[in-house]
Amino acid sequence: MNNSFIVIGENIHTTRVLRRKGSRISDLADGRQAVNYRTRSGEVRHLPIPEAFRATQDFEEGRVKHVQIAVREAMADGAGAAEGLRYLQRLAQRQEDAGAHYLDLNVDEISLRREDQQEAMGWLVRTIRSTSRLPLSIDSSNIDIIRAGLEAWRDGANGARGLLNSASLERLDALDLAREFDVQAIVTAAGESGMPNDTAERVANASRVVDAALQRGIPAADIYVDPLVFPIAVDQEFGNHCLAAIRDLRERYGADLHITGGFSNVSFGMPQRRLINDVFLRLAIDAGADSGILDPVTSHIDSVMELDRGSRRYRMAEDLLLGRDQYCASFIRAHRKGELVTNG
């Protein structure tokens, strides 16, 4: 893994979904379905899908929220607790083995009740902390859930510094939380009442949060800016907006500040997601990003840096991401013809 690029592993989120008809789901002998996974030694194991999850709308529509299943099963301390815990430990282990520098944890979809979310975050932090040597990124849309995670992290951090994900204009008090717990902070380009529409809004919003962090005594080296990545399938200019914001923020704040982002968001709704993600990550690095909230198991930074930029696959993905492929038409047509497949 390229040591100059900081990877925030994104997989331990209760939002994560597997396709019910995909290869990761199998039928057990007792008639139940389960999530398949391999241990480090190569043993195939199964995380059974409980009845309560089989009755959900997500499951009926073909989606299996596997991380949510594992967290709930492990926390319930019932018959499925050991397998749920083993599954979570393997998720952390795989990302650590693949070169992650942080593990990002999010439990927002575990329940609609705030008390349950806070309890789950504290439990998950303690559990993953006991499994992995990596520092944790505490991720939530709610400041109280972040606090619960940071409290659990502080209780046994052994001097390692975690990461708060995230602060924005809508919740500048998250910066005070970062100071209180002496953690680094991801700050986003979200506005006070909505998402940015273009490059200028991204830069203006993010700059206000960065300046607020600096004024609170948070050093630039502890700040990670997320300019926000939106799906290229929605608007062909979204890639350009993000990349231009990265360039502008890097020029404005110099080398000390980190620039990150959920770069895989760019490919939502598109085929060949891995190709799109890898090419966009390379473009983001060229623009000045030195970090990413991503899956290091599928997006290897060294491989991204070695992409053949002269290949047709790369050029078609680049055209898509830079707004040169109207309505994504050429890319989708090439995909349907099998022209974007590689044996590598």
C-alpha positions in Angstrom: 0.0 0.0 0.0 1.3 3.5 -0.9 2.2 4.8 2.5 1.7 8.5 1.5 -2.0 7.9 1.0 -4.2 7.5 4.1 -6.9 4.9 3.8 -10.0 5.2 6.0 -11.6 1.7 5.7 -15.3 2.1 5.1 -16.8 -1.3 5.5 -18.0 -1.5 9.1 -21.3 0.4 8.4 -24.8 -0.8 9.2 -25.8 0.6 5.8 -23.8 -1.9 3.9 -25.8 -4.2 1.6 -25.3 -7.4 -0.3 -27.5 -8.7 -3.1 -29.8 -11.4 -1.9 -29.3 -13.3 -5.1 -25.5 -12.7 -5.2 -22.7 -15.1 -4.6 -22.2 -14.1 -1.0 -25.7 -15.4 0.0 -26.3 -19.2 0.2 -29.0 -21.6 1.4 -28.3 -23.6 4.6 -29.4 -27.2 5.1 -32.1 -26.1 7.5 -33.7 -23.9 4.9 -32.4 -20.6 6.2 -30.2 -18.3 4.1 -26.8 -17.0 5.3 -24.0 -14.6 4.4 -20.9 -16.5 3.3 -17.4 -15.4 4.3 -13.9 -16.7 4.5 -11.6 -16.7 7.5 -8.0 -15.7 7.1 -7.1 -19.4 6.9 -9.6 -19.9 4.0 -12.3 -21.7 5.9 -15.8 -20.8 4.6 -18.2 -19.8 7.3 -21.9 -18.7 7.3 -23.6 -15.8 9.1 -27.3 -16.9 9.2 -29.9 -14.3 8.4 -32.4 -14.2 11.3 -36.1 -14.3 10.8 -36.5 -10.7 11.9 -34.3 -9.6 9.0 -36.1 -11.9 6.5 -39.3 -10.0 7.3 -37.9 -6.6 6.4 -38.7 -4.6 3.3 -34.9 -4.5 2.4 -34.8 -8.3 2.4 -38.0 -8.5 0.4 -36.5 -6.2 -2.2 -33.3 -8.2 -2.5 -31.0 -6.4 -0.1 -29.2 -8.0 2.8 -27.8 -5.6 5.4 -25.0 -7.9 6.5 -23.2 -5.6 8.9 -26.4 -4.7 10.7 -27.2 -8.4 11.1 -23.7 -9.1 12.5 -23.9 -6.2 15.0 -27.4 -7.1 16.2 -26.6 -10.8 16.6 -23.4 -10.2 18.4 -24.9 -7.6 20.8 -27.9 -9.9 21.5 -25.6 -12.5 23.1 -27.9 -15.3 21.8 -27.3 -18.3 19.6 -25.9 -16.2 16.8 -23.7 -14.0 18.9 -20.4 -15.8 18.3 -20.8 -15.9 14.5 -21.9 -12.2 14.4 -18.8 -11.3 16.4 -16.5 -13.4 14.2 -18.0 -11.8 11.1 -17.3 -8.3 12.4 -13.8 -9.2 13.4 -13.1 -10.6 9.9 -14.4 -7.4 8.3 -11.9 -5.4 10.4 -9.1 -7.9 9.8 -9.6 -7.9 6.0 -9.3 -4.1 5.9 -6.3 -4.1 8.1 -4.6 -6.7 6.0 -5.4 -4.7 2.9 -3.6 -1.6 4.2 -6.2 0.6 5.9 -4.9 3.2 8.4 -8.2 3.8 10.1 -11.5 1.8 10.4 -14.6 3.9 10.0 -17.6 2.8 12.1 -21.2 3.8 11.6 -24.3 2.3 13.3 -26.9 4.9 12.3 -29.2 2.3 10.7 -29.1 -0.1 13.6 -32.3 1.4 15.1 -34.5 4.4 14.9 -34.0 4.9 18.7 -31.2 7.2 19.6 -30.5 5.3 22.8 -30.0 2.1 20.8 -27.7 3.8 18.3 -25.5 5.2 21.1 -25.3 1.9 22.8 -24.4 0.1 19.6 -21.7 2.6 18.8 -20.1 2.3 22.2 -20.3 -1.5 21.9 -18.9 -1.6 18.4 -16.0 0.7 19.2 -15.0 -1.5 22.2 -15.4 -4.6 20.1 -13.3 -3.5 17.1 -10.8 -1.9 19.3 -10.1 -5.2 21.0 -9.8 -6.9 17.5 -7.7 -4.4 15.5 -4.6 -2.4 16.2 -5.9 0.4 13.9 -7.3 3.7 15.2 -11.0 4.2 14.7 -13.0 6.8 12.8 -16.3 7.5 14.6 -18.8 8.2 11.9 -22.5 9.4 12.4 -25.0 11.9 11.3 -25.7 12.7 15.0 -23.3 14.4 17.4 -24.6 12.3 20.4 -23.7 9.1 18.7 -20.3 10.4 17.8 -19.8 11.3 21.5 -20.8 7.8 22.6 -18.2 6.4 20.2 -15.4 8.8 21.3 -16.1 8.1 25.0 -15.7 4.4 24.3 -12.6 5.0 22.3 -11.0 7.2 24.9 -11.5 4.6 27.6 -9.0 2.3 26.0 -7.2 4.1 23.2 -3.7 3.6 24.7 -2.5 6.8 23.3 -3.7 6.3 19.7 -5.6 9.2 18.2 -8.9 8.5 16.6 -10.8 10.4 13.9 -14.2 12.2 14.1 -16.4 11.9 11.0 -17.6 14.5 10.6 -18.0 18.3 11.2 -19.8 20.7 8.9 -21.4 24.2 8.9 -24.5 22.5 10.2 -22.7 21.2 13.3 -19.6 23.2 14.1 -20.0 21.9 17.7 -18.4 18.7 16.4 -15.1 20.6 16.3 -15.4 21.3 20.0 -15.9 17.5 20.4 -12.7 16.9 18.5 -10.8 19.2 20.8 -12.4 17.7 23.9 -11.3 14.1 22.9 -8.1 15.1 21.2 -8.9 13.4 17.9 -8.5 14.4 14.3 -11.5 15.6 12.4 -13.1 15.1 8.9 -14.8 18.3 7.9 -17.2 18.3 4.9 -18.4 20.8 2.3 -22.0 20.5 3.3 -23.8 23.8 3.8 -25.9 25.0 6.8 -29.1 23.7 5.2 -28.1 21.5 2.3 -25.6 20.1 -0.1 -23.3 22.3 -2.3 -24.4 22.8 -5.9 -21.0 23.4 -7.5 -17.2 23.8 -7.0 -17.5 27.3 -5.5 -20.0 26.3 -2.9 -17.9 23.3 -1.9 -14.8 25.4 -1.5 -16.6 28.2 0.4 -18.4 25.8 2.8 -15.4 23.7 3.5 -13.1 26.7 4.0 -15.5 28.1 6.6 -15.3 24.9 8.6 -11.5 24.6 8.2 -11.1 28.1 9.4 -13.3 27.5 12.3 -11.2 24.4 13.2 -8.0 26.4 12.9 -9.4 29.1 15.1 -10.2 26.5 17.8 -6.5 25.4 17.8 -6.9 22.3 15.7 -3.8 22.1 13.6 -4.1 21.7 9.8 -2.4 18.3 10.0 -5.4 17.1 12.1 -8.0 18.2 9.5 -9.3 16.0 6.7 -11.5 17.9 4.2 -14.2 16.0 2.4 -15.4 18.0 -0.6 -18.3 15.6 -1.1 -18.6 13.1 -4.0 -21.9 12.7 -5.7 -23.0 10.1 -8.3 -21.9 10.8 -11.9 -25.1 9.1 -13.1 -27.1 12.0 -11.7 -25.1 14.8 -13.2 -22.2 14.6 -15.6 -20.5 17.6 -14.0 -20.4 16.2 -10.4 -16.9 14.7 -11.0 -15.5 18.0 -12.2 -17.1 19.9 -9.3 -15.4 17.6 -6.8 -12.0 17.5 -8.5 -11.9 21.3 -9.0 -12.7 21.7 -5.3 -9.8 19.4 -4.3 -7.4 21.5 -6.4 -8.7 24.8 -5.0 -8.6 23.6 -1.4 -5.1 22.2 -1.8 -3.9 25.5 -3.3 -5.6 27.5 -0.5 -4.4 25.5 2.5 -1.1 23.9 1.3 0.3 20.5 2.1 -0.3 20.1 5.8 -4.1 19.7 5.5 -5.5 16.4 4.4 -8.1 16.0 1.6 -10.2 12.9 1.6 -13.7 11.7 0.5 -16.0 8.9 -0.1 -14.8 8.4 -3.7 -16.8 5.3 -4.4 -20.0 7.4 -4.2 -19.2 8.6 -7.7 -20.2 5.2 -9.3 -23.6 4.7 -7.6 -26.1 3.5 -10.2 -23.5 2.6 -12.8 -22.0 -0.6 -14.1 -18.3 -1.4 -13.8 -18.2 0.4 -10.5 -14.7 -0.8 -9.6 -13.3 0.7 -12.8 -15.0 4.0 -12.3 -14.0 4.1 -8.6 -10.3 3.4 -9.4 -10.1 5.9 -12.2 -11.8 8.6 -10.1 -9.5 7.9 -7.2 -6.5 8.4 -9.5 -7.9 11.7 -10.8 -8.6 12.8 -7.2 -5.0 12.0 -6.2 -3.7 13.9 -9.2 -5.9 16.8 -8.1 -4.4 16.8 -4.5 -6.3 14.2 -2.4 -4.0 12.3 0.0 -6.7 10.2 1.7 -9.8 8.3 0.9 -12.8 6.8 2.7 -12.9 3.6 0.7 -12.7 -0.2 0.7 -9.0 -1.1 0.6 -9.9 -4.7 -0.2 -11.2 -3.7 -3.7 -9.4 -0.4 -4.3 -5.7 -1.0 -3.9 -3.8 2.3 -4.1 -0.7 0.8 -5.6 -2.9 -0.7 -8.4 -4.7 2.6 -8.9 -1.4 4.4 -9.3 -0.3 1.8 -11.9 -3.5 2.0 -14.1 -2.8 2.0 -17.8 -4.0 5.5 -18.6 -3.7 4.8 -22.3 -6.1 1.9 -22.3 -9.6 2.2 -23.7 -11.1 1.2 -20.4 -9.3 4.0 -18.6 -10.1 6.6 -21.2 -13.8 5.8 -21.4 -14.0 6.0 -17.6 -12.1 9.3 -17.6 -14.4 10.7 -20.2 -17.4 9.7 -18.1 -16.0 11.3 -15.0 -14.9 14.5 -16.6 -18.2 15.2 -18.2 -17.2 14.3 -21.8 -19.6 11.4 -22.1 -23.1 12.9 -22.3 -25.7 10.9 -20.3 -22.9 8.3 -19.7 -24.1 6.8 -23.1 -20.7 5.7 -24.5 -19.6 4.0 -21.3 -22.9 2.2 -20.9 -22.9 1.1 -24.5 -19.3 -0.3 -24.2 -20.3 -2.1 -21.0 -23.2 -3.8 -22.7 -21.0 -4.9 -25.5 -18.5 -6.4 -23.1 -15.8 -4.0 -24.1 -14.8 -2.9 -20.6 -14.1 -6.4 -19.3 -10.6 -7.3 -18.3 -8.9 -10.5 -17.3 -6.5 -8.6 -15.0 
